[in-house]
């Protein structure tokens, strides 16, 4: 039985047209400032401690409380900004750049996996210090 590729092609075209590049946020800039050099892969045992969307092309994932990775995707990943759940593909306990993907558990993504382009280790301690400094530097809202 031959399946039509028209629905998939149409979904991919709509996804490409629906997203436009956005300027990096202050949060993304902070994460990039605390990211090391690109690595080919990282160890992954099928469970994330947490993750944070940094736009539609970048996420930070924590594989352990003190181990995190900045994943830059090869293109926009629909639904990444608001989905409550993501997954990662892996092979033999490794997530590899250029091969593995982020899986967004959201109907808006049409089930299209998002290819991981680069992987950079994050300095979790420096991120925590930076976030604490930003919280203390922000003035409380006025009552006026």
Sine and cosine of phi, psi and omega as CSV:
sin_phi,cos_phi,sin_psi,cos_psi,sin_omega,cos_omega
0.00,0.00,0.81,-0.59,-0.01,-1.00
-1.00,-0.01,0.74,-0.67,0.00,-1.00
-0.98,-0.18,0.59,-0.81,0.03,-1.00
-0.97,0.23,0.72,-0.70,0.04,-1.00
-1.00,-0.08,-0.02,1.00,-0.01,-1.00
-0.86,0.52,-0.74,0.68,0.01,-1.00
-0.86,0.50,-0.64,0.77,0.02,-1.00
-0.92,0.39,-0.67,0.74,0.01,-1.00
-0.90,0.44,-0.67,0.75,0.02,-1.00
-0.90,0.44,-0.68,0.74,0.02,-1.00
-0.89,0.46,-0.68,0.73,0.02,-1.00
-0.90,0.43,-0.66,0.75,0.02,-1.00
-0.90,0.43,-0.71,0.71,0.03,-1.00
-0.89,0.46,-0.64,0.77,0.01,-1.00
-0.90,0.44,-0.65,0.76,0.00,-1.00
-0.92,0.39,-0.61,0.79,-0.03,-1.00
-0.98,0.19,-0.44,0.90,-0.11,-0.99
-0.98,0.20,-0.24,0.97,-0.06,-1.00
-0.88,-0.48,0.61,-0.79,0.09,-1.00
-0.79,-0.62,0.54,-0.84,0.00,-1.00
-0.87,0.50,0.65,-0.76,0.03,-1.00
-0.91,-0.40,0.44,-0.90,0.06,-1.00
-0.92,0.39,0.53,-0.85,-0.01,-1.00
-0.89,0.45,0.64,-0.77,0.02,-1.00
-0.98,0.20,0.22,-0.98,0.06,-1.00
-0.88,0.48,-0.61,0.79,0.01,-1.00
-0.90,0.44,-0.71,0.70,0.02,-1.00
-0.89,0.45,-0.67,0.74,0.02,-1.00
-0.88,0.48,-0.64,0.76,0.02,-1.00
-0.90,0.44,-0.70,0.72,0.02,-1.00
-0.89,0.45,-0.68,0.73,0.01,-1.00
-0.89,0.45,-0.58,0.82,0.02,-1.00
-0.91,0.41,-0.45,0.89,-0.03,-1.00
-0.96,-0.27,0.33,0.94,0.03,-1.00
-0.98,-0.19,0.63,-0.78,0.05,-1.00
-0.99,0.13,-0.19,-0.98,0.01,-1.00
-0.93,0.38,0.44,-0.90,0.00,-1.00
-0.86,0.51,0.65,-0.76,0.07,-1.00
-0.84,-0.54,0.40,-0.92,-0.04,-1.00
-0.96,0.27,-0.45,0.89,-0.07,-1.00
-0.26,-0.96,0.15,-0.99,0.14,-0.99
-0.60,-0.80,0.39,-0.92,0.00,-1.00
-0.96,0.27,0.71,-0.70,-0.05,-1.00
-0.60,-0.80,0.85,-0.53,-0.05,-1.00
-0.97,-0.22,0.42,0.91,0.11,-0.99
1.00,0.07,0.17,0.99,-0.03,-1.00
-0.62,-0.79,0.72,-0.69,0.09,-1.00
-0.97,-0.24,0.68,-0.74,0.12,-0.99
-0.95,0.31,-0.67,0.75,0.06,-1.00
-0.23,-0.97,0.09,-1.00,0.05,-1.00
-0.39,-0.92,0.35,-0.94,0.01,-1.00
-0.60,-0.80,0.79,-0.61,0.09,-1.00
-0.97,0.25,0.72,-0.69,0.03,-1.00
-0.87,-0.50,0.58,0.81,-0.06,-1.00
0.85,-0.52,-0.21,-0.98,-0.04,-1.00
-1.00,-0.08,0.09,1.00,0.00,-1.00
-0.78,-0.63,0.01,1.00,-0.11,-0.99
-0.56,-0.83,0.67,-0.74,0.13,-0.99
-0.66,-0.75,0.41,-0.91,0.17,-0.98
-0.94,-0.33,0.74,-0.67,0.04,-1.00
-0.83,-0.55,0.67,-0.74,0.07,-1.00
-0.97,-0.26,0.87,-0.50,0.04,-1.00
-1.00,-0.05,-0.36,0.93,0.12,-0.99
-0.53,-0.85,0.24,-0.97,-0.06,-1.00
-0.83,0.56,-0.53,0.85,-0.04,-1.00
-0.90,-0.45,0.39,0.92,0.02,-1.00
-0.69,-0.72,0.87,-0.49,-0.03,-1.00
-0.65,-0.76,0.35,-0.94,-0.07,-1.00
-0.69,-0.73,0.63,-0.78,0.11,-0.99
-0.99,-0.13,0.88,-0.48,-0.01,-1.00
-0.95,-0.31,0.89,-0.47,0.09,-1.00
-0.99,-0.16,0.77,-0.64,-0.07,-1.00
-1.00,-0.09,0.37,-0.93,-0.08,-1.00
-0.96,0.28,-0.21,0.98,0.02,-1.00
-0.20,-0.98,-0.05,-1.00,0.01,-1.00
-0.90,0.44,0.57,-0.82,-0.01,-1.00
-0.86,-0.50,0.99,-0.16,-0.06,-1.00
-0.84,0.54,0.70,-0.71,0.05,-1.00
1.00,0.05,-0.16,0.99,-0.07,-1.00
-0.89,0.45,-0.55,0.84,-0.04,-1.00
-0.92,0.40,-0.42,0.91,-0.13,-0.99
-0.72,-0.69,0.00,1.00,0.01,-1.00
-0.94,0.34,0.60,-0.80,0.03,-1.00
-0.99,0.12,-0.27,0.96,-0.11,-0.99
-0.67,-0.74,0.70,-0.72,0.15,-0.99
-0.77,-0.64,0.24,-0.97,0.13,-0.99
-0.68,-0.73,0.23,-0.97,0.07,-1.00
-0.79,-0.61,0.64,-0.77,0.17,-0.99
-0.99,0.12,0.38,-0.92,0.03,-1.00
-0.36,-0.93,0.33,-0.94,0.05,-1.00
-0.76,-0.65,0.84,-0.54,0.04,-1.00
0.77,0.63,0.71,0.71,0.07,-1.00
0.97,0.26,0.30,0.96,0.01,-1.00
-0.77,-0.63,0.68,-0.73,0.17,-0.99
-0.97,-0.23,0.82,-0.57,-0.10,-1.00
-0.89,-0.45,0.70,-0.72,0.08,-1.00
-0.90,0.43,0.63,-0.78,0.03,-1.00
0.99,0.17,-0.06,1.00,-0.03,-1.00
-0.76,-0.65,-0.77,0.64,-0.06,-1.00
-1.00,0.07,0.22,-0.98,-0.17,-0.98
-0.70,-0.72,0.38,-0.93,0.18,-0.98
-1.00,-0.07,0.74,-0.68,0.01,-1.00
-0.95,-0.32,0.90,-0.44,0.00,-1.00
-1.00,-0.06,0.83,-0.56,-0.01,-1.00
-1.00,-0.01,0.94,0.34,-0.05,-1.00
-0.50,-0.87,0.70,-0.71,-0.01,-1.00
-0.87,0.50,-0.46,0.89,-0.02,-1.00
-0.92,0.40,-0.30,0.95,-0.02,-1.00
-1.00,0.07,-0.13,0.99,0.00,-1.00
0.86,0.51,0.32,0.95,0.00,-1.00
0.95,0.30,0.25,0.97,-0.02,-1.00
-0.99,0.11,0.88,-0.47,0.03,-1.00
-0.94,0.34,0.44,-0.90,-0.06,-1.00
-0.93,-0.36,0.91,-0.42,-0.08,-1.00
-0.92,0.39,0.74,-0.67,0.06,-1.00
-0.99,0.16,0.88,-0.47,-0.02,-1.00
-1.00,0.05,-0.74,0.67,0.01,-1.00
-0.69,-0.73,0.45,-0.89,0.04,-1.00
-0.80,-0.60,0.79,-0.61,0.04,-1.00
-0.75,-0.66,0.75,-0.66,0.05,-1.00
-0.93,0.36,0.59,-0.81,0.01,-1.00
-0.97,-0.25,0.61,-0.79,0.11,-0.99
-1.00,0.09,1.00,-0.05,-0.11,-0.99
-0.88,0.48,-0.65,0.76,0.02,-1.00
-0.88,0.48,-0.70,0.72,0.01,-1.00
-0.91,0.41,-0.59,0.81,0.04,-1.00
-0.90,0.43,-0.70,0.72,0.01,-1.00
-0.89,0.46,-0.68,0.74,0.03,-1.00
-0.89,0.46,-0.72,0.69,0.00,-1.00
-0.87,0.50,-0.70,0.71,0.00,-1.00
-0.90,0.43,-0.63,0.78,0.04,-1.00
-0.90,0.43,-0.67,0.74,0.02,-1.00
-0.89,0.45,-0.64,0.77,0.01,-1.00
-0.91,0.40,-0.64,0.77,0.03,-1.00
-0.89,0.45,-0.67,0.74,-0.02,-1.00
-0.96,0.27,-0.40,0.92,-0.01,-1.00
-0.99,0.12,-0.32,0.95,-0.04,-1.00
-0.99,0.17,0.86,-0.51,0.01,-1.00
-0.93,0.36,0.55,-0.84,0.05,-1.00
-0.91,0.40,0.47,-0.88,0.00,-1.00
-0.90,0.43,0.59,-0.81,0.01,-1.00
-0.99,0.13,0.38,-0.92,-0.01,-1.00
-1.00,0.03,0.05,1.00,-0.09,-1.00
-0.99,0.13,0.00,0.00,0.00,0.00
